[in-house]
């Protein structure tokens, strides 16, 4: 049986402290039971008046179920019901002092509702309510009193069940929130890894093709291409290490790429033979997350141009406004829509990045030739 989750008022207490609290309640219940047991029957209802030792014993025994209710709820409920029925039937506790055992039974039935599942707790509460109703009805012969006691005890169990259901709902909601957060984090990591690997591999593939074509005719250009391949490979490895380090709790946090790193990104594309023009307008300070999204959008757009567009020139324009950032990457290529990555993972990730900031992304051919990728990202309000 799993440990019960404490109520909001007792959330700061450990289970051991809660058991200690129950012990204190047990002392109070024992004292209450003793005071009820020493009460004699009223003159109009003559009955047996037990010796003081029996009253003391009853008080002590009545406190035991309260002390054990969290540890052994079934045994505590059985003991409390047996004591209550026996005390009422024998006259140890007169009917007008029946509040003491009723309080104990109510506390125990509340714990039965919170600690046990429905299959186990329902039979206990049904048997308990029937037994209490029968014995109080036989002793007191007051239908309203019997109905009131039965209703109060049933309500105690019902409150316990409600608390249990709310705890279960809160636990399910917490698990779902955790799973959603993990899913979003996996998606973010997948996007970052795709952007890093795809861009670097595109530059390497282009330069490797150039080196292969000019190997015999122009060894100097071949060596330059190999140098670019080596440098790009080192940069890709460094970014991959940083992305993987983000998964380690003990890793040193390194700054994520942003607008200041666009120069290196453009330079890498230029080494692959693509003439890139970068135009950044606006001087608004962007949050780190928004800067990273802009960087990744430009990175993926340039990767698509290098891989698919067969372009010689490309223009990257970033307009930073007070409420939103607009990113446009256009080229003079001739690629078909499928080749431009519309159905691939690249633009899927770009659309997801834009959606995270309440924006949208469009990728379409331009009237004057080539392709345009335009994204709008909005600041959080």
DOBAPA-650066 format. One line per field, with one value per residue (C-alpha): x, y, z. Coordinates in Angstrom, 2 decimals. Layout:
<nodes>
c1 [X:...]
c2 [Y:...]
c3 [Z:...]
</nodes>
This chain:
<nodes>
c1 [0.00:1.39:1.79:-1.02:-0.39:-0.98:-3.65:-2.65:-2.72:-0.28:1.78:4.93:4.81:6.51:4.68:6.44:5.26:1.71:1.83:3.08:0.14:-2.18:-0.61:-1.49:-5.04:-5.16:-4.40:-7.26:-9.58:-8.63:-9.39:-12.68:-13.60:-12.77:-14.93:-17.79:-17.42:-17.49:-20.83:-23.63:-26.99:-29.68:-32.42:-35.02:-32.82:-31.42:-28.56:-25.30:-22.59:-19.20:-16.33:-13.70:-11.13:-13.42:-13.88:-10.12:-9.61:-12.27:-10.68:-7.24:-8.62:-10.59:-7.39:-5.61:-7.52:-6.77:-3.05:-2.97:-5.34:-2.63:-0.54:-3.34:-6.57:-8.54:-7.58:-8.21:-11.67:-12.57:-11.35:-13.17:-16.46:-16.22:-15.47:-18.29:-20.88:-19.78:-19.74:-23.18:-24.70:-23.34:-23.98:-20.32:-21.03:-24.57:-26.39:-26.24:-22.40:-22.10:-20.27:-16.90:-16.93:-18.64:-15.71:-13.23:-15.19:-15.47:-11.70:-11.00:-13.56:-12.04:-8.68:-10.27:-11.57:-8.17:-5.93:-7.90:-9.25:-12.98:-13.12:-11.77:-13.20:-16.86:-17.55:-15.95:-18.05:-21.26:-20.78:-19.79:-22.80:-25.21:-23.69:-23.73:-27.27:-28.54:-26.89:-27.74:-31.29:-31.67:-30.14:-31.37:-34.59:-34.40:-34.70:-33.39:-30.34:-29.61:-30.02:-27.75:-24.96:-25.14:-25.06:-22.07:-20.07:-20.93:-19.92:-16.54:-15.86:-17.13:-14.79:-11.90:-12.84:-13.01:-9.57:-8.21:-9.71:-8.31:-4.87:-5.06:-6.17:-3.32:-0.84:-2.14:-1.99:1.59:2.58:0.94:2.66:5.99:5.42:4.42:7.50:9.71:8.09:8.62:12.24:12.85:11.32:13.51:16.65:15.68:15.24:18.58:20.45:18.81:19.72:23.32:23.95:22.03:23.71:27.23:26.80:25.45:28.55:30.81:29.01:29.27:32.95:33.70:32.06:34.14:37.32:36.57:36.01:39.15:41.50:43.60:43.23:43.46:45.15:45.19:41.40:41.09:43.21:41.03:37.93:39.52:40.38:36.75:35.59:37.91:36.86:33.14:33.53:35.19:32.43:29.74:31.38:31.61:27.91:26.96:28.95:27.21:23.77:24.56:26.04:22.70:21.29:23.72:22.76:26.37:27.41:28.60:25.96:27.29:25.56:23.16:23.83:22.04:22.11:25.78:26.64:24.94:28.21:29.88:26.84:26.88:30.63:30.27:27.66:29.92:32.79:30.45:30.21:26.94:26.90:24.95:23.78:22.78:20.59:19.53:17.18:16.19:18.08:15.53:17.00:15.56:15.16:17.69:15.07:13.86:17.42:18.10:14.93:15.95:19.43:18.05:15.54:18.29:20.53:17.90:16.88:20.51:20.87:17.90:19.36:22.70:21.16:18.27:17.98:20.95:21.30:24.27:23.00:20.90:19.58:18.84:16.76:15.80:13.41:13.31:10.28:8.92:6.30:7.59:10.57:10.30:12.87:13.09:15.53:15.30:17.44:17.77:17.62:15.40:14.51:11.12:8.85:9.74:13.41:13.05:12.34:8.65:7.84:11.05:11.98:13.74:10.70:8.64:11.07:11.01:7.22:7.35:9.86:7.67:4.58:6.36:6.47:2.92:4.01:3.84:6.12:5.65:7.87:6.93:8.42:9.03:7.60:11.07:12.52:13.95:12.33:11.33:11.13:9.42:8.77:7.18:7.94:6.08:7.32:5.58:3.16]
c2 [0.00:3.39:6.20:8.70:12.18:14.75:17.38:20.97:21.98:19.20:19.07:20.15:17.17:13.86:10.58:10.05:13.45:12.62:9.41:11.40:13.75:10.74:9.65:13.03:12.68:9.21:10.67:13.13:10.34:8.21:11.07:11.77:8.08:7.92:10.97:9.43:6.08:7.54:9.18:7.33:6.55:9.14:8.31:7.89:5.34:3.14:0.91:-0.65:1.66:0.00:0.27:2.99:0.48:-0.46:3.22:3.72:0.59:1.69:5.12:3.62:1.13:3.85:5.77:2.81:2.87:6.58:5.98:3.14:4.52:5.43:2.31:-0.28:1.34:-1.92:-3.08:0.42:0.56:-2.91:-2.09:1.24:-0.28:-3.22:-0.91:1.47:-1.27:-3.05:0.16:1.22:-2.25:-2.84:0.66:1.49:4.67:6.01:7.02:10.73:10.50:8.62:11.56:10.22:6.89:8.55:10.98:8.09:6.08:9.18:9.76:6.14:6.01:9.19:7.43:4.34:6.60:8.20:5.13:2.28:1.77:1.63:-2.18:-2.45:0.66:0.36:-2.94:-1.55:1.62:-0.24:-2.78:-0.02:2.19:-0.72:-1.86:1.63:2.31:-0.96:-0.57:3.11:2.45:-0.34:1.70:5.24:4.46:7.93:7.71:11.24:10.60:7.36:9.07:11.94:9.68:7.48:10.51:12.05:8.83:8.34:11.93:11.36:8.45:10.42:13.31:10.84:9.40:12.88:13.72:10.46:11.17:14.69:13.39:10.84:13.53:15.81:12.96:12.16:15.83:16.05:12.94:14.28:17.64:15.87:13.72:16.78:18.68:15.71:15.43:19.12:18.86:15.86:17.78:20.80:18.67:16.94:20.31:21.58:18.45:18.51:22.16:21.62:18.45:19.39:22.77:21.51:18.43:20.60:22.83:19.78:18.08:21.17:21.69:17.99:18.11:21.16:19.48:16.40:18.44:20.57:17.99:17.59:21.01:23.23:21.60:24.91:25.23:21.60:22.28:25.30:23.11:20.52:23.24:24.42:20.83:20.42:23.71:23.01:19.53:20.94:23.54:20.90:18.67:21.60:22.39:18.74:18.53:21.63:20.23:16.92:18.67:20.40:16.96:16.50:18.14:18.47:20.18:23.80:25.91:27.61:30.48:29.48:30.99:34.24:37.22:37.88:34.47:35.06:36.35:32.98:31.25:33.51:33.07:29.28:29.54:31.84:29.36:26.87:29.21:30.94:34.72:35.72:39.22:39.79:42.74:43.14:46.05:47.27:47.47:46.01:43.65:40.15:37.43:34.60:32.08:34.33:35.00:31.27:30.71:33.39:31.88:28.38:29.62:31.33:28.29:25.88:28.20:28.50:24.72:24.25:26.76:24.95:21.50:22.03:25.44:25.35:29.05:31.37:34.25:34.52:37.39:37.17:40.01:40.29:43.02:43.43:45.31:46.09:43.33:40.83:39.70:38.95:36.71:36.42:34.26:34.51:32.98:32.95:29.18:27.00:24.13:22.39:22.60:19.09:19.78:22.93:20.83:21.67:18.04:17.37:17.63:20.98:23.11:21.07:22.13:25.74:25.84:24.42:27.09:29.83:28.37:28.35:32.14:32.57:33.09:31.38:30.38:30.39:28.83:29.62:30.43:34.08:35.68:36.81:33.34:31.49:30.82:32.81:31.54:34.04:33.59:35.87:35.40:37.37:38.45:37.04:39.54]
c3 [0.00:-0.99:1.48:1.60:0.27:3.02:2.67:1.75:5.41:6.33:3.12:4.93:7.36:6.72:7.18:10.49:11.69:10.60:12.61:15.60:15.11:15.11:18.38:19.88:18.53:20.05:23.48:23.00:21.84:24.84:27.22:25.45:25.61:29.32:30.07:28.11:29.90:33.41:32.67:34.39:32.83:33.27:35.83:33.12:31.39:34.16:33.16:34.21:35.53:35.07:37.58:37.00:35.75:32.84:31.95:31.91:29.80:27.33:26.96:26.30:23.79:22.00:21.35:19.73:16.39:15.99:16.56:14.00:11.38:8.83:9.45:9.58:8.36:8.09:11.58:12.97:11.40:12.69:16.19:16.35:15.18:17.60:20.54:19.62:19.18:22.39:24.44:23.27:23.63:27.14:28.41:29.07:27.14:27.60:24.44:25.26:25.47:22.18:20.58:21.78:19.93:16.97:16.59:16.65:14.07:11.87:11.97:11.12:8.30:6.81:6.74:5.17:2.40:1.78:2.18:0.59:-2.90:-3.51:-3.64:-0.10:1.54:0.43:2.29:5.44:5.48:4.62:7.42:9.82:9.07:9.38:12.68:14.19:12.99:14.46:17.87:18.27:17.11:19.65:22.51:21.87:20.00:18.44:14.63:14.09:16.27:14.43:11.08:12.10:13.38:10.29:7.97:9.77:9.60:5.93:5.23:6.89:4.55:1.54:2.34:2.54:-0.86:-2.34:-0.99:-2.43:-5.86:-5.88:-4.96:-7.76:-10.21:-9.12:-9.50:-13.01:-13.98:-12.68:-14.68:-17.82:-17.38:-16.94:-20.03:-22.04:-20.89:-21.75:-25.18:-25.87:-24.71:-26.97:-29.86:-29.13:-28.98:-32.24:-33.94:-32.64:-33.69:-37.10:-37.62:-36.52:-38.51:-41.65:-42.05:-41.43:-43.62:-46.44:-46.33:-46.17:-49.08:-51.30:-50.56:-51.00:-54.44:-55.35:-54.16:-56.22:-59.40:-59.10:-57.55:-60.72:-62.33:-59.24:-56.22:-54.31:-54.48:-53.46:-50.35:-49.53:-49.76:-47.49:-44.99:-45.03:-44.53:-41.57:-39.97:-40.51:-39.05:-35.92:-35.52:-35.96:-33.36:-30.93:-31.39:-31.00:-27.78:-26.50:-27.41:-25.73:-22.70:-22.21:-21.38:-18.50:-15.23:-14.25:-17.49:-17.54:-19.27:-22.41:-24.20:-26.98:-30.42:-31.23:-33.57:-32.80:-34.26:-37.60:-39.06:-38.64:-40.10:-43.16:-43.50:-43.58:-46.33:-48.33:-48.14:-49.81:-52.83:-51.99:-52.09:-49.00:-48.12:-44.49:-43.50:-39.84:-39.12:-35.69:-32.44:-30.02:-27.43:-27.88:-25.25:-25.50:-26.58:-29.40:-30.57:-30.70:-32.73:-35.25:-35.54:-36.13:-38.71:-40.71:-40.32:-41.63:-44.45:-45.63:-45.36:-47.70:-50.15:-50.18:-50.48:-52.86:-54.46:-56.89:-56.11:-56.49:-54.36:-51.25:-49.13:-45.40:-43.97:-40.31:-39.17:-35.39:-34.17:-30.71:-30.91:-33.47:-35.51:-39.22:-40.92:-44.71:-46.66:-50.45:-53.19:-56.98:-57.33:-59.47:-57.14:-57.23:-54.15:-52.93:-53.28:-51.25:-48.18:-47.75:-47.03:-45.11:-41.47:-41.90:-42.60:-40.16:-37.44:-38.71:-38.52:-35.01:-33.93:-35.35:-33.67:-30.30:-30.52:-31.77:-35.36:-38.71:-41.57:-45.33:-48.02:-51.62:-55.05:-55.94:-59.04:-60.17:-59.64:-56.70:-53.35:-50.31:-46.76:-44.46:-40.75:-38.16:-34.47:-31.82:-28.44:-25.41:-23.87]
</nodes>
